[in-house]
Amino acid sequence: MVLDEHKHNFDIHINHIEHEDVCGDSLRIQQVFVNLMSNAIKYTPDGGNIIFSIEEKPNGFSELGCYEFTIEDNGIGMSPEFQKIMFDPFSRADDHRTTRVQGTGLGMAISRNIVNLMNGNIKVDSTLHKGTRITVTIYLELQEKEKEQDENLMNLPVLVVDDDKTCCESTIATLKEIGITGEWVLSGREAVERCYARHELKNDYFAVILDWKMPEIDGIETARQIRKRIGKEITSIVLTSYEFSEIEEEAKAAGVDALLQNRCSVPG
């Protein structure tokens, strides 16, 4: 996603989330990430990169899930001296680059207090002039409801197509959790060739999941080419973070079977 005001490139990565149904104080959790994201936006120069990642970590508690949230940017970074006091109330770096940035300096102190109340922690890795990586770990109560594997989906072959390797691996992991056998490629052109090769062996993919925004040929054009070479045997699904209305007609004309909201990356 390109954030319009400052032209930041913003990506979301979701990795290995085994339990999605959890209990927690959503308002307080949102407050933490609003504070952290606000800082990343404020202190990352125009055109910079911001990545928000979520990963579930293994832990020894059957009733609790351990979730690690990471916000990483290539902004102005922080000095080692400031990192020692950054969680103190009203702390602001004494830096000419921040003099025009408004704020009370309370955001990090509030965020740490909230996370500590949830028996979590905040870790900061930052290098001056290079950027900052903030990792928040919290524990949330798991719900009894678990994902159930649909026997009709077991071992179905699916191809995931995205130029972001991390997003491909995340999607494959999600599919595996419900019993689907997934493969991935990093370009639309490779996807067309892979689909055609399996078609020649009379072993078609059940479905192809395509990111809309890709270099060279996008997801809709890839679906069009697959449909042209193979026919209607393969279900094509395009992931988009835009409003569906922007691409709905084009997708329909290309033979796309479904449009879905992209959870992993937010292009813009």
C-alpha positions as CSV (number, residue, x, y, z in Angstrom):
1,M,0.0,0.0,0.0
2,V,1.2,3.5,-0.8
3,L,0.1,5.8,2.0
4,D,-1.0,8.9,0.0
5,E,0.1,11.8,2.2
6,H,3.8,10.7,2.6
7,K,4.0,8.1,-0.2
8,H,5.1,5.5,2.3
9,N,5.2,1.9,1.1
10,F,3.1,-0.1,3.6
11,D,3.1,-3.9,3.7
12,I,1.3,-6.3,6.1
13,H,2.7,-9.8,6.6
14,I,0.7,-12.5,8.4
15,N,2.7,-15.6,9.3
16,H,1.6,-18.9,10.8
17,I,-1.6,-17.9,12.6
18,E,-2.9,-21.1,14.0
19,H,-5.6,-19.6,16.3
20,E,-7.7,-16.7,15.1
21,D,-10.4,-16.8,17.7
22,V,-9.1,-15.1,20.8
23,C,-10.2,-13.0,23.7
24,G,-8.5,-9.7,24.6
25,D,-9.0,-6.0,25.2
26,S,-9.3,-4.9,21.6
27,L,-9.5,-1.2,22.4
28,R,-6.3,-1.2,24.4
29,I,-4.5,-3.4,21.8
30,Q,-5.6,-1.0,19.1
31,Q,-4.4,1.9,21.1
32,V,-0.9,0.4,21.3
33,F,-0.7,-0.1,17.6
34,V,-2.1,3.3,16.7
35,N,0.7,4.8,18.9
36,L,3.4,2.7,17.3
37,M,2.2,3.1,13.7
38,S,1.9,6.8,14.3
39,N,5.5,7.0,15.3
40,A,6.6,4.9,12.3
41,I,4.7,7.3,9.9
42,K,6.0,10.5,11.7
43,Y,9.6,9.5,11.7
44,T,9.9,7.8,8.3
45,P,10.7,10.2,5.5
46,D,8.5,10.5,2.4
47,G,8.7,7.4,0.2
48,G,10.0,5.2,3.0
49,N,9.0,1.6,3.9
50,I,6.9,0.4,6.8
51,I,6.1,-3.2,7.5
52,F,3.6,-4.6,10.0
53,S,3.9,-8.3,10.7
54,I,1.9,-10.7,12.9
55,E,3.1,-14.2,13.9
56,E,1.8,-16.7,16.4
57,K,4.6,-18.2,18.4
58,P,4.6,-21.6,20.1
59,N,4.2,-21.6,23.9
60,G,3.5,-24.0,26.7
61,F,0.0,-22.9,27.5
62,S,-2.9,-24.7,25.9
63,E,-5.4,-21.9,26.9
64,L,-3.2,-19.0,25.7
65,G,-1.9,-17.9,22.4
66,C,1.4,-16.0,22.1
67,Y,1.3,-13.4,19.4
68,E,4.2,-11.4,18.1
69,F,3.5,-8.1,16.3
70,T,6.4,-6.2,14.6
71,I,6.4,-2.7,13.1
72,E,9.6,-2.0,11.1
73,D,10.6,1.1,9.2
74,N,13.6,2.6,7.5
75,G,13.1,6.0,9.1
76,I,15.4,8.2,11.0
77,G,16.1,5.7,13.8
78,M,17.0,6.4,17.4
79,S,20.3,6.9,19.2
80,P,21.3,4.3,21.9
81,E,21.0,7.1,24.5
82,F,17.4,7.9,23.6
83,Q,16.5,4.2,23.5
84,K,17.3,4.0,27.2
85,I,14.7,6.7,28.1
86,M,12.2,6.3,25.3
87,F,9.6,4.7,27.5
88,D,9.8,7.5,30.1
89,P,6.8,9.9,30.1
90,F,7.2,13.0,28.0
91,S,10.4,11.8,26.4
92,R,11.3,13.3,23.0
93,A,14.5,12.9,21.1
94,D,16.6,16.1,21.0
95,D,17.0,16.0,17.3
96,H,16.5,18.8,14.6
97,R,14.7,16.2,12.5
98,T,11.9,15.9,15.0
99,T,11.3,19.5,15.9
100,R,8.4,19.8,13.5
101,V,6.7,16.6,14.7
102,Q,3.9,17.2,17.1
103,G,3.3,15.0,20.1
104,T,3.5,14.8,23.9
105,G,6.0,12.0,24.2
106,L,3.5,9.9,26.1
107,G,2.7,7.4,23.4
108,M,5.5,4.9,24.1
109,A,5.0,5.1,27.9
110,I,1.3,4.4,27.5
111,S,2.0,1.5,25.1
112,R,4.4,-0.2,27.4
113,N,2.1,0.0,30.3
114,I,-0.8,-1.5,28.3
115,V,1.4,-4.3,27.1
116,N,2.8,-5.0,30.5
117,L,-0.7,-5.3,31.9
118,M,-1.3,-8.1,29.3
119,N,1.9,-9.9,30.6
120,G,3.6,-9.0,27.4
121,N,6.7,-7.0,26.4
122,I,8.0,-4.5,23.9
123,K,11.4,-4.9,22.4
124,V,13.1,-2.1,20.4
125,D,15.9,-2.4,17.9
126,S,16.9,0.9,16.2
127,T,19.9,2.3,14.4
128,L,20.3,6.0,13.9
129,H,19.7,7.1,10.3
130,K,18.7,3.5,9.3
131,G,15.4,2.7,10.9
132,T,13.5,1.1,13.8
133,R,12.0,-2.3,14.5
134,I,9.6,-2.6,17.4
135,T,8.4,-6.1,18.5
136,V,5.3,-6.4,20.7
137,T,4.6,-9.8,22.3
138,I,1.2,-10.4,24.0
139,Y,-0.7,-13.4,25.2
140,L,-4.4,-13.8,24.4
141,E,-7.0,-16.3,25.6
142,L,-7.8,-18.9,23.0
143,Q,-11.4,-19.7,22.2
144,E,-12.6,-23.3,22.3
145,K,-13.6,-23.2,18.6
146,E,-10.9,-24.7,16.4
147,K,-10.5,-24.8,12.7
148,E,-12.0,-27.9,11.2
149,Q,-10.6,-29.5,8.1
150,D,-13.1,-30.1,5.3
151,E,-12.6,-33.5,3.9
152,N,-13.6,-32.2,0.5
153,L,-10.6,-29.9,0.6
154,M,-8.0,-32.4,1.7
155,N,-4.9,-32.5,-0.5
156,L,-6.4,-30.3,-3.3
157,P,-3.6,-28.8,-5.3
158,V,-3.6,-25.0,-5.3
159,L,-1.1,-22.5,-6.8
160,V,-0.4,-19.2,-5.0
161,V,1.0,-16.4,-7.2
162,D,2.5,-13.3,-5.6
163,D,5.8,-11.4,-6.2
164,D,6.2,-11.2,-2.4
165,K,7.8,-14.5,-1.1
166,T,6.8,-13.9,2.5
167,C,3.1,-13.5,1.4
168,C,3.3,-16.7,-0.7
169,E,4.7,-18.7,2.3
170,S,2.1,-17.2,4.6
171,T,-0.8,-18.1,2.3
172,I,0.6,-21.7,1.8
173,A,0.8,-22.1,5.6
174,T,-2.8,-21.0,6.0
175,L,-3.9,-23.4,3.2
176,K,-2.0,-26.3,4.9
177,E,-3.9,-25.7,8.1
178,I,-7.2,-26.7,6.4
179,G,-5.6,-29.6,4.5
180,I,-5.0,-28.0,1.1
181,T,-1.7,-28.8,-0.7
182,G,-0.2,-25.6,-1.9
183,E,2.6,-24.5,-4.2
184,W,3.8,-20.9,-5.0
185,V,5.5,-18.9,-7.7
186,L,6.6,-15.3,-7.8
187,S,5.3,-14.1,-11.2
188,G,2.3,-14.3,-13.4
189,R,4.3,-15.5,-16.3
190,E,5.7,-18.5,-14.3
191,A,2.2,-19.2,-13.1
192,V,0.9,-19.5,-16.6
193,E,3.7,-21.9,-17.5
194,R,3.2,-24.0,-14.4
195,C,-0.5,-24.3,-15.0
196,Y,0.0,-25.3,-18.6
197,A,2.6,-27.9,-17.7
198,R,0.2,-29.6,-15.2
199,H,-2.6,-29.4,-17.7
200,E,-0.5,-31.3,-20.3
201,L,0.0,-34.0,-17.7
202,K,-3.8,-34.0,-17.0
203,N,-3.2,-33.0,-13.5
204,D,-4.7,-29.5,-13.2
205,Y,-4.6,-27.3,-10.2
206,F,-7.9,-27.1,-8.4
207,A,-7.4,-23.3,-8.1
208,V,-5.0,-20.5,-8.6
209,I,-4.8,-17.7,-6.1
210,L,-3.4,-14.5,-7.6
211,D,-2.3,-11.2,-6.1
212,W,-3.7,-8.4,-8.3
213,K,-0.7,-6.1,-8.2
214,M,2.4,-7.8,-9.7
215,P,5.1,-6.5,-12.0
216,E,5.1,-7.4,-15.7
217,I,1.6,-9.0,-15.8
218,D,-0.9,-8.5,-12.9
219,G,-3.2,-11.1,-11.4
220,I,-6.1,-10.4,-13.7
221,E,-4.0,-10.6,-16.9
222,T,-2.5,-13.8,-15.5
223,A,-6.0,-15.3,-15.0
224,R,-6.9,-14.2,-18.5
225,Q,-3.9,-16.0,-20.0
226,I,-4.5,-19.2,-18.0
227,R,-8.1,-19.2,-19.1
228,K,-7.0,-18.7,-22.7
229,R,-4.5,-21.6,-22.7
230,I,-6.3,-24.1,-20.5
231,G,-10.0,-23.2,-20.4
232,K,-12.4,-23.1,-17.4
233,E,-11.0,-26.2,-15.6
234,I,-9.0,-24.1,-13.0
235,T,-10.8,-21.8,-10.6
236,S,-9.0,-18.4,-10.5
237,I,-9.2,-16.2,-7.4
238,V,-7.7,-12.7,-7.3
239,L,-6.7,-11.1,-4.1
240,T,-7.0,-7.3,-3.8
241,S,-6.9,-4.7,-1.1
242,Y,-8.7,-2.2,-3.2
243,E,-12.4,-1.7,-3.5
244,F,-13.7,-4.6,-5.6
245,S,-15.6,-2.1,-7.8
246,E,-12.3,-0.8,-9.2
247,I,-11.5,-4.1,-10.9
248,E,-14.8,-6.1,-10.8
249,E,-15.7,-5.6,-14.5
250,E,-12.1,-6.2,-15.7
251,A,-11.9,-9.4,-13.6
252,K,-15.2,-10.7,-14.8
253,A,-14.2,-10.2,-18.5
254,A,-10.9,-12.1,-17.8
255,G,-12.8,-15.1,-16.4
256,V,-11.9,-14.6,-12.8
257,D,-14.1,-16.7,-10.5
258,A,-13.8,-14.7,-7.3
259,L,-12.3,-11.6,-5.7
260,L,-11.1,-11.8,-2.1
261,Q,-9.7,-9.4,0.4
262,N,-5.9,-9.8,0.7
263,R,-4.9,-10.3,4.3
264,C,-1.2,-10.5,3.7
265,S,-0.2,-7.5,1.8
266,V,-1.9,-4.2,1.2
267,P,-0.9,-2.8,-2.2
268,G,-2.1,0.7,-3.1
